[in-house]
Amino acid sequence: MNSNPGLNFLFATLLILAGNFSVFAQSQLVQKGDRFFNNEEYSNAEYYYKKVLETTNNIDVKRKLACCYIQTDNHAKAINLIENLVGQENADSKDFLMYANLLKRNRNYTEALIWYSKYIKYNPKDENIANLILSCKRIKELEDQELYTVSSLNINTPQSDFPSALFKDGLVIVSGRPNETSRTKDGRTGEHYLDLYYSERSDEKFLSPVPFNGAFNTKYHEGPACFTPNEKFVYFTRNKGNLNLEGKSELNIYTARFNGKSWDKPELFLFSGQNYSIGHPSISPDGRNLYFISNMKGGYGGTDIYVCRKLGFVWSKPINLGPAVNTSGNEMFPFIAADNYLYFASDGHIGFGGLDIFKTTFTQNEWTYPINLGPPFNSQKDDFAYLIEANKEMGYFSSNRDGNDDIFLFERNPDKIKILKGRIVDVKNKQALDSVEVVLIDNLSKEKIDLTNEKGIFNLDIYKGKNYSLIVSKPGYKTKRILYFANQTQNTKQLNIAMEQTPWVIFKGSIINQYTGRSVENASVEIINQTYKINSFCESDDYGDFEKEMDPSKSYDIIIYKEGYFTKVLNNYRYTSDKYEQIELQKFNRNELMQLYGVEFENGSSNLGEHTINELNNLAGLLKVNPNIAIEIIGCTNSDLGKRENKSLSLERAKKASEYIVSKGITNNRVQYKSAGYDQGRSALTVKLVEAF
């Protein structure tokens, strides 16, 4: 059969052009999706990624689309996508982690453990995975014991709703429902921008919410708010209209005063940064402490909880609540209650999945280890924005357990509760002891904590028909443990407890510059009680001196830090006498070069030897306790190879050292590397201290 060469050529050309156009069109769709994805506009990114997957099986796009589904709370679709990814031969271990997290959120804890185990095989140095595995194993211990009943509020909408503050006779809420100031939609969620509303309580129901009075609501997000005890000042969250250097919108706290007739124009609160967020304010019952969250440098993870203290008419610098409260995950929505318990949401502590609600309190100059509230407050989904009335009989929180973020009312269930009262005195003089910490532990190791008042009185809610251990402790007194059974008949029980004095020691010393011997003032000394995992703080004075009470029978971790110095850690420290400790801190300068003289490589090799690994372990340890420091690893050679070979070898050495540091749990963005080529006078690896990226 005869053929036409011209037509064949034309047909082939059209096929090539059509194929190129298809690839180009897909590339354009991916780029558009990525722009929205990088700006956290997941709802918009989802549209373009789905378009791409109509004509191709792009693994990276599938992974990003799954992330979009997770961020918009469409977990069923996310699971379907991730199931497809983890079943492929070239599956990334991060897919295993994402899949395990989704299974955990959907209460499939047994299956989640399998995929966490697969992930840890490829990432044995990931220290953050331990809590996730432990939470799956212990989840049944946090059982629902029905102390409270929970019901959905009548003011919820199909959009996001969550409680923000108790105000006058009602509730200030945050909502994504449409109104005059939020006609546009947020590309991240697909909902209208969040605004503040007020709902007045009438009998057993709340009236329809109305936009909160004052010039608070704008076309941007307005979020969690709080009011001073006299309700004359408000602090609230608002996102910035402009983008930061990374192209993301940050949060700020604003404050306004009520002038007797209306709210003044909101003003920017102190410490609002140009390239970090602060938000979710909550003020203490005495108006002297303002708690909030931030992702500012020097924290422990995503967002941490900080506090500013009122000093006269000004606020102190933000103080991080420390590692007892903050984790490598996100701590958010702090609420300081009338009894000075701090409630907050976290995805970093052991929990059911997503955000869980925890509580802690500041006692004996340290934060107690956070307690998971358990069901009915916490579920496998996100649970957050906890508020409780001063009488402790009722309160509110938000959860997306039923799909959207909705507000729930919780009320005490009197049929299940018994009140344990007690009075604690000194065994010799019978004087009441205040600020005694009372820890109640049941047979599932669930804890409740209270402090005695100035009359030595404490009150705790307990379940009828259960066994408890009661642990009472106070500096200068022997810790006491009491076994107690709560019978079914009595609704109230009174305990009288006498405590015996015991000598505590004063941990005291001075902090000096390692090279000059001069005093280092205002250095922070963090003391972590290893037994109860709670921390306390003190600070060196103008002469570098500090002191703090310690129990000689306990072991502590001591962390000493100050901006511009390397953090120093004393592990398993036991202070048994009133001796004077002198602690040296090493000052550092950004862009300073550090030679790693213990590093050795065989000629022409980039393999890490034993001595090199020891040096890198020390370097990783330095980075772990100095989260504000990043490094640049510079590789070099002193071999007789050519210029190009030396350049390549030195780069490979630096790369392998960098990868090893990252495998020890240091994030990629804190470790860079480069090549210096041939340099006979320099160690095979040199480290430069740089700004944290």
C-alpha positions in Angstrom: 0.0 0.0 0.0 1.4 3.4 -0.9 1.8 6.1 1.8 2.2 9.8 1.6 5.5 10.8 3.3 4.4 14.4 3.7 1.2 13.5 5.5 3.0 11.0 7.7 5.5 13.7 8.8 2.7 16.2 9.4 0.7 13.7 11.5 3.8 12.8 13.6 4.6 16.5 14.1 1.0 17.2 15.4 1.3 14.3 17.8 4.5 15.6 19.2 3.1 19.1 19.5 -0.1 17.8 21.2 2.0 15.8 23.7 4.2 18.8 24.4 1.1 21.0 24.9 -0.4 18.5 27.3 2.8 18.4 29.4 3.0 22.2 29.3 -0.7 22.5 30.4 -0.1 20.0 33.3 3.0 21.9 34.3 1.0 25.1 34.5 -1.7 23.5 36.6 0.9 22.1 39.0 2.6 25.5 39.3 -0.8 27.2 40.1 -1.6 24.6 42.6 1.8 24.9 44.2 1.5 28.7 44.6 -1.8 28.2 46.5 -0.3 25.3 48.5 2.7 27.2 49.6 0.5 30.1 50.7 -1.6 27.6 52.7 -4.7 28.2 50.5 -5.4 24.5 50.4 -9.0 24.7 49.1 -7.8 26.5 46.0 -4.7 24.3 45.6 -7.0 21.2 45.7 -8.9 22.4 42.6 -5.7 22.5 40.4 -4.2 19.2 41.8 -7.4 17.4 41.0 -7.3 18.8 37.4 -3.7 17.4 37.0 -4.7 13.9 38.3 -7.4 13.7 35.7 -4.8 13.0 33.0 -1.7 11.8 34.9 -0.6 9.7 37.9 1.8 12.3 39.4 2.9 10.9 42.8 4.0 14.2 44.2 0.7 15.9 43.3 -1.2 13.0 44.9 0.8 13.6 48.1 0.1 17.3 48.1 -3.6 16.7 47.4 -3.7 14.4 50.4 -2.2 17.2 52.5 -4.9 19.6 51.2 -7.6 17.1 52.2 -6.1 16.8 55.7 -5.9 20.6 56.1 -9.6 21.0 55.0 -10.7 18.1 57.3 -11.6 15.7 54.5 -9.9 12.7 56.1 -11.8 10.0 54.2 -10.5 11.3 50.8 -7.0 11.7 52.3 -6.9 8.1 53.5 -7.9 6.8 50.0 -5.1 8.7 48.4 -2.5 7.8 51.0 -3.5 4.1 50.8 -2.7 4.2 47.1 0.7 5.8 47.8 1.9 3.5 50.6 1.1 0.5 48.4 3.6 1.5 45.7 7.1 0.2 45.6 8.6 3.7 45.6 6.6 4.9 48.6 8.3 7.5 50.7 8.6 6.8 54.4 6.8 10.1 55.0 3.8 8.6 53.4 3.9 5.9 56.1 3.8 8.6 58.8 1.0 10.5 57.2 -1.0 7.3 56.8 -0.4 6.3 60.4 -1.5 9.7 61.7 -4.7 9.5 59.7 -5.4 6.0 61.0 -4.8 7.2 64.6 -7.2 10.2 64.0 -9.8 7.6 62.9 -9.3 5.5 66.0 -7.7 2.6 64.2 -4.9 2.4 66.7 -3.8 -1.1 66.0 -3.3 -0.4 62.2 -1.6 2.9 63.1 1.0 1.2 65.2 1.9 -1.0 62.2 2.6 2.0 60.0 4.4 3.9 62.7 6.7 0.9 63.0 7.3 0.8 59.3 8.1 4.5 59.4 10.5 4.2 62.3 12.5 1.5 60.4 13.5 4.2 57.8 13.8 7.0 60.4 15.2 5.4 63.6 16.5 8.7 64.9 13.1 10.5 64.8 12.6 11.3 68.5 9.1 12.8 67.9 7.6 9.4 66.9 7.9 7.9 70.4 4.9 9.9 71.8 2.7 8.9 68.9 3.5 5.2 69.4 3.0 5.5 73.1 -0.3 7.3 72.7 -1.6 4.4 70.5 -0.7 1.9 73.2 -2.1 3.9 76.1 -5.2 5.3 74.5 -7.5 2.8 76.3 -6.3 4.1 79.6 -7.9 7.5 78.9 -11.4 6.1 79.0 -14.6 8.1 79.3 -15.8 8.0 82.9 -18.7 10.4 82.3 -17.9 13.0 84.8 -19.4 15.5 82.4 -22.2 15.4 79.9 -21.6 17.1 76.5 -24.0 18.6 74.1 -23.8 20.7 70.9 -24.7 24.4 71.2 -27.8 25.7 69.4 -25.7 28.6 67.7 -23.5 26.3 65.6 -23.4 26.8 61.8 -22.0 24.7 58.9 -18.9 26.9 59.1 -16.2 26.9 61.8 -17.4 28.0 65.3 -15.4 28.0 68.5 -15.7 29.7 71.9 -13.3 32.5 72.7 -14.1 34.2 76.0 -16.7 34.4 78.8 -18.1 38.0 78.7 -20.9 39.7 80.7 -23.9 37.3 80.6 -22.8 35.4 77.5 -20.1 34.1 75.3 -17.8 35.7 72.7 -17.2 33.2 69.9 -15.1 33.0 66.7 -17.0 32.1 63.6 -16.6 31.7 59.8 -20.3 32.4 59.1 -20.9 35.1 56.4 -21.5 38.7 57.4 -21.0 42.2 56.1 -17.3 42.4 56.9 -16.3 38.9 55.6 -17.9 38.6 52.2 -14.7 37.1 50.7 -13.5 33.6 51.4 -10.3 32.2 52.7 -8.6 30.1 50.1 -7.1 27.8 52.7 -10.5 26.6 54.1 -13.0 27.7 51.5 -15.0 29.5 54.3 -15.6 33.1 55.0 -12.9 34.8 57.1 -13.2 34.4 60.9 -14.9 37.2 62.9 -15.8 37.8 66.6 -19.4 37.5 67.7 -21.3 37.9 70.9 -24.1 35.6 72.0 -26.1 36.4 75.1 -27.4 33.5 77.2 -31.1 33.4 77.9 -32.4 30.6 80.2 -31.0 27.4 78.8 -30.2 28.6 75.3 -28.0 31.2 73.6 -29.4 33.9 71.5 -28.4 34.3 67.8 -24.8 35.7 67.7 -24.2 39.2 66.5 -20.9 40.8 65.4 -19.0 42.0 68.4 -19.3 45.7 69.0 -16.4 47.9 68.0 -14.0 48.2 65.1 -12.7 44.7 65.6 -13.9 42.7 62.6 -12.2 43.4 59.3 -11.9 41.7 55.9 -9.1 39.6 57.5 -9.3 36.9 60.2 -10.1 37.9 63.8 -9.6 35.1 66.2 -9.4 34.2 69.9 -10.0 37.1 72.3 -9.8 37.7 76.1 -10.9 40.4 78.5 -9.4 41.8 81.7 -11.2 41.0 84.9 -13.0 44.4 84.9 -13.9 43.9 81.2 -12.4 47.3 80.3 -9.7 46.0 78.1 -9.8 43.4 75.3 -6.9 41.5 73.6 -7.7 39.7 70.4 -6.0 38.0 67.4 -5.9 39.3 63.9 -3.9 38.2 60.9 -1.8 40.7 59.0 -2.9 41.9 55.6 0.6 41.8 54.3 2.8 38.7 53.8 6.1 37.9 55.5 9.4 37.1 53.8 8.2 33.5 53.3 5.0 34.7 51.6 2.8 33.7 54.5 0.3 35.7 56.6 1.2 36.1 60.3 -0.9 36.7 63.4 -0.8 39.7 65.7 -2.4 40.5 69.0 -4.4 43.8 69.2 -5.7 45.5 72.3 -8.5 48.1 72.9 -10.0 49.9 75.9 -13.7 50.4 76.7 -14.1 54.2 77.3 -17.5 53.8 79.0 -19.5 54.1 75.9 -17.7 52.2 73.2 -14.5 50.4 72.4 -11.5 52.6 71.3 -9.7 51.8 68.0 -7.6 48.6 68.5 -3.9 49.1 68.8 -1.1 46.7 68.1 0.1 44.9 71.3 3.8 44.8 72.2 6.1 42.0 70.8 4.2 41.6 67.6 7.0 40.6 65.2 7.6 41.2 61.5 8.4 37.6 60.8 6.6 35.6 63.5 3.1 35.2 64.8 1.6 35.9 68.2 -2.0 35.2 69.0 -4.6 33.3 71.1 -4.3 35.6 74.2 -5.7 34.7 77.6 -5.3 36.9 80.7 -5.1 35.6 84.3 -7.9 36.3 86.9 -5.8 39.0 88.5 -5.0 40.7 85.2 -1.2 40.4 85.8 -0.2 37.6 83.4 -1.0 37.4 79.6 -0.6 34.0 78.0 -0.4 33.6 74.2 1.1 31.5 71.5 4.0 32.3 69.1 6.3 30.6 66.6 9.1 33.1 67.5 12.7 31.9 67.4 14.0 30.0 70.4 10.9 27.8 70.9 10.5 24.1 71.1 8.4 23.4 68.0 5.7 24.8 65.9 3.8 27.2 68.2 4.7 27.4 71.9 2.8 29.1 74.8 4.4 32.2 76.3 3.5 34.5 79.2 4.1 38.2 79.7 4.0 39.5 83.3 2.7 43.0 84.2 5.5 45.0 85.8 3.8 48.2 87.0 2.3 49.6 83.8 4.4 47.7 81.3 4.6 44.1 80.2 7.7 42.0 80.7 9.4 40.3 77.7 7.7 37.0 76.7 8.7 34.0 78.7 8.5 30.5 77.2 6.6 28.1 79.5 9.3 25.6 78.9 9.5 21.9 77.9 7.0 20.6 80.5 4.3 22.4 78.6 5.7 23.0 75.1 6.7 20.2 72.7 8.1 19.8 69.2 4.4 20.0 68.0 1.9 22.8 68.4 0.5 24.2 71.6 -2.4 26.5 71.0 -5.6 28.1 72.5 -4.3 28.7 76.1 -7.0 29.5 78.7 -6.1 30.5 82.3 -9.1 29.6 84.5 -10.3 31.3 87.7 -8.4 28.7 89.8 -5.2 29.4 87.8 -5.2 26.1 86.0 -3.9 26.6 82.4 -5.9 24.7 79.8 -4.5 24.4 76.3 -4.7 22.3 73.1 -1.7 20.3 71.8 -0.8 17.8 69.1 2.6 17.1 70.7 1.6 15.5 74.0 0.2 12.0 74.3 -3.4 12.0 73.1 -6.2 10.6 71.0 -5.2 12.2 67.7 -5.2 15.7 66.3 -5.4 18.4 68.9 -6.2 17.3 72.5 -7.0 19.4 75.5 -4.6 19.4 78.5 -4.3 21.2 81.8 -1.3 22.2 83.9 -0.7 24.5 86.8 2.2 26.6 88.1 3.2 25.4 91.6 6.4 25.6 93.6 7.8 27.8 90.8 7.3 25.1 88.2 4.8 23.9 85.7 3.3 20.5 86.4 3.3 17.8 83.7 0.2 18.4 81.5 -2.8 16.0 82.0 -4.9 14.9 79.1 -8.6 15.6 80.0 -9.7 12.5 78.2 -13.2 11.9 76.8 -15.7 13.4 76.5 -13.5 16.4 75.9 -11.0 14.7 73.7 -11.7 12.6 70.6 -9.7 11.3 67.6 -10.3 14.6 65.8 -9.3 18.2 66.8 -10.5 19.3 70.3 -9.5 22.8 71.4 -10.6 26.3 72.7 -11.6 25.1 76.2 -13.3 27.5 78.6 -14.7 26.8 82.1 -17.0 28.9 84.3 -15.5 30.0 87.6 -17.9 27.6 89.5 -16.5 24.6 87.5 -20.0 23.4 86.9 -20.0 24.0 83.2 -17.9 25.2 80.3 -17.3 25.1 76.5 -14.9 23.7 74.0 -14.8 23.2 70.2 -14.3 20.0 68.2 -14.6 18.8 64.6 -15.5 15.3 65.8 -18.8 15.6 63.8 -17.2 17.2 60.7 -17.0 21.0 61.2 -15.6 22.9 64.1 -18.6 23.2 66.5 -19.0 24.5 70.0 -19.9 22.1 72.7 -21.3 22.7 76.2 -20.2 20.5 79.0 -21.9 20.1 82.4 -21.0 18.3 85.5 -22.7 14.9 86.1 -23.5 14.9 89.8 -24.4 11.2 90.0 -20.8 10.1 89.2 -19.0 12.6 91.5 -17.7 12.6 95.0 -15.9 15.6 96.5 -12.7 14.9 98.4 -11.9 17.7 100.8 -8.8 17.9 103.0 -6.8 20.1 105.3 -3.0 19.9 105.6 -1.1 21.0 108.7 2.4 20.9 110.1 2.7 17.8 112.3 4.4 19.7 115.2 2.8 23.1 115.5 -0.5 22.2 113.8 -0.3 25.3 111.6 -2.1 25.2 108.3 0.2 24.7 105.3 -0.5 26.7 102.1 0.7 25.9 98.6 0.9 22.2 99.2 0.7 20.3 96.0 -1.9 17.6 96.1 -1.7 15.0 93.3 -4.5 12.4 93.0 -3.7 9.3 91.0 -6.2 6.5 90.1 -5.5 3.0 89.1 -5.1 4.1 85.4 -2.4 6.6 86.3 -4.8 9.5 85.5 -3.9 12.5 87.6 -5.8 15.4 89.2 -3.9 18.2 90.9 -4.8 20.9 93.4 -3.0 23.4 95.7 -4.0 24.1 99.3 -5.1 27.7 100.1 -3.9 29.8 103.0 -6.0 27.7 105.3 -4.4 24.5 104.1 -7.6 23.4 102.4 -7.9 21.5 99.1 -10.8 20.2 97.0 -10.8 17.4 94.4 -13.6 15.8 92.3 -13.3 12.0 92.3 -15.3 9.0 91.0 -17.4 6.9 93.4 -16.3 3.3 93.8 -12.6 3.8 92.8 -9.2 3.4 94.5 -6.8 6.4 94.6 -3.4 7.3 95.7 -3.0 10.8 97.2 0.5 12.4 97.0 1.1 15.6 98.9 4.4 17.6 98.6 5.8 20.9 99.7 9.4 22.2 99.7 10.9 21.6 103.2 8.5 18.7 104.0 8.6 15.0 103.4 6.4 13.9 100.5 3.5 11.8 101.7 1.5 9.1 99.9 -2.0 8.1 101.1 -4.2 5.3 99.7 -8.0 6.1 99.6 -11.1 4.3 98.5 -14.1 6.5 97.4 -17.2 4.6 98.5 -20.6 4.8 96.7 -22.6 6.3 99.6 -21.0 9.5 100.8 -20.9 12.5 98.5 -18.3 14.4 100.5 -15.2 13.1 102.4 -12.9 15.2 104.7 -9.2 14.2 105.1 -6.9 15.6 107.7 -3.2 15.3 106.8 -0.1 16.2 108.9 3.3 16.8 107.2 6.7 16.4 108.7 9.5 18.9 107.9 12.6 17.7 106.2 15.7 19.8 105.3 15.8 20.9 101.6 19.1 22.2 100.2 19.7 25.5 98.4 21.1 25.0 94.9 23.2 28.1 94.6 26.1 29.3 92.4 27.3 31.8 89.9 27.4 31.8 86.1 30.6 33.1 84.4 32.0 33.6 80.9 34.2 30.6 80.2 37.0 32.7 78.7 36.9 36.0 80.6 35.7 34.8 84.0 33.3 37.7 84.2 29.8 37.3 85.6 26.9 36.5 83.2 23.8 38.3 84.4 20.2 37.5 83.5 21.0 33.9 82.5 18.0 31.6 82.8 18.4 28.5 85.0 15.7 25.9 84.2 15.4 23.0 86.7 13.5 19.9 85.6 12.4 17.4 88.3 12.9 14.0 86.6 10.5 12.3 88.9 7.4 14.4 88.1 8.7 15.9 84.8 7.9 19.4 86.1 10.1 22.5 85.7 11.0 25.6 87.7 13.1 28.7 86.9 15.4 31.2 88.4 17.7 33.8 86.8 21.2 35.0 87.6 21.4 38.5 89.1 23.7 41.4 88.3 26.6 39.5 89.8 25.8 36.2 88.0 24.6 34.6 91.2 21.5 32.4 91.5 19.8 30.2 94.1 16.9 27.7 94.2 15.5 25.2 96.6 15.9 21.5 95.7 14.9 18.2 97.1 18.2 16.3 97.8 16.4 12.9 97.3 15.4 13.8 93.7 17.4 13.9 90.4 17.2 16.9 88.1 18.2 18.1 84.7 19.6 21.6 84.8 19.5 23.8 81.7 21.4 27.1 81.7 20.9 29.4 78.7 21.3 33.0 77.6 21.1 34.7 74.2 24.6 34.8 72.7 25.9 31.8 74.7 25.8 28.1 74.1 23.2 26.4 76.3 24.7 24.1 79.0 22.9 21.0 80.3 23.6 19.1 83.5 21.8 15.7 83.3 20.9 13.5 86.2 22.0 16.2 88.6 21.6 15.5 92.4 22.4 18.4 94.8 22.9 16.9 98.3 24.5 19.8 100.2 24.5 23.6 100.3 27.6 23.9 98.2 28.4 26.7 95.7 28.4 25.7 92.0 30.3 27.7 89.4 29.0 27.2 85.9 30.8 28.4 82.8 29.0 29.5 79.6 30.8 29.7 76.3 30.0 32.8 74.3 29.6 32.5 70.5 29.5 34.8 67.5 27.5 34.3 64.4 29.7 33.3 61.4 32.3 32.0 63.8 34.2 29.0 62.5 34.6 25.9 64.6 37.2 23.3 63.7 36.2 19.7 64.3 39.7 18.3 64.9 38.5 14.8 65.9 37.2 14.3 62.3 39.1 11.8 60.2 38.6 10.5 56.7 40.6 7.9 54.8 42.4 9.3 51.8 39.9 9.8 49.0 37.0 8.6 51.0 33.8 10.3 52.4 32.8 7.4 54.7 32.2 8.5 58.3 34.6 6.9 60.8 34.1 6.3 64.5 35.9 9.5 65.6 34.0 11.5 63.1 30.6 10.1 64.3 31.6 11.0 67.9 32.3 14.6 66.9 29.0 14.8 64.9 27.1 13.4 67.9 28.5 16.2 70.0 27.5 18.7 67.4 24.0 17.3 67.2 23.7 17.5 71.0 24.8 21.2 70.8 22.1 21.9 68.3 19.4 20.2 70.3 19.9 22.4 73.3 20.4 25.5 71.2 17.3 25.7 68.9 18.2 29.3 67.9 21.5 28.2 66.2 21.9 26.8 62.7 25.1 25.6 61.1 26.9 25.4 57.8 29.2 22.4 57.5 32.2 23.1 55.2 34.1 20.1 53.8 37.6 20.2 52.6 40.5 17.8 51.6 44.2 17.8 51.8 44.8 15.0 49.2 46.7 15.1 45.9 43.6 14.8 43.8 42.9 17.3 41.1 40.9 20.5 41.7 37.6 19.1 40.4 38.0 15.8 42.4 38.9 17.7 45.6 35.8 19.9 45.2 33.6 16.9 44.7 35.1 14.9 47.5 34.9 17.7 50.0 31.3 18.4 49.1 30.4 14.7 49.5 32.0 14.7 53.0 30.1 17.8 54.1 26.9 16.3 52.7 27.3 13.0 54.6 28.0 14.9 57.8 24.9 17.0 57.2 22.7 14.0 56.6 24.0 12.3 59.8 23.2 15.4 61.9 19.7 15.5 60.4 19.3 11.7 61.2 19.8 12.7 64.9 16.6 14.7 64.9 17.9 18.1 63.8 15.6 19.7 61.1 17.0 20.1 57.6 16.6 23.9 57.7 19.2 24.2 60.5 21.9 22.3 58.6 23.5 23.5 55.4 26.7 22.3 53.8 29.2 23.4 51.1 32.6 22.6 49.7 35.9 24.4 50.4 37.9 22.1 48.1 41.6 21.7 48.9 42.8 23.3 52.2 45.8 21.8 53.9 45.6 24.0 57.0 41.9 23.2 57.8 40.2 20.3 59.4 38.3 18.0 57.0 35.1 19.4 58.4 34.6 23.0 59.7 31.4 24.4 61.1 30.2 27.9 60.8 27.5 29.2 63.1 24.8 31.1 61.2 21.3 32.5 61.8 18.6 29.9 62.2 16.9 29.7 58.8 
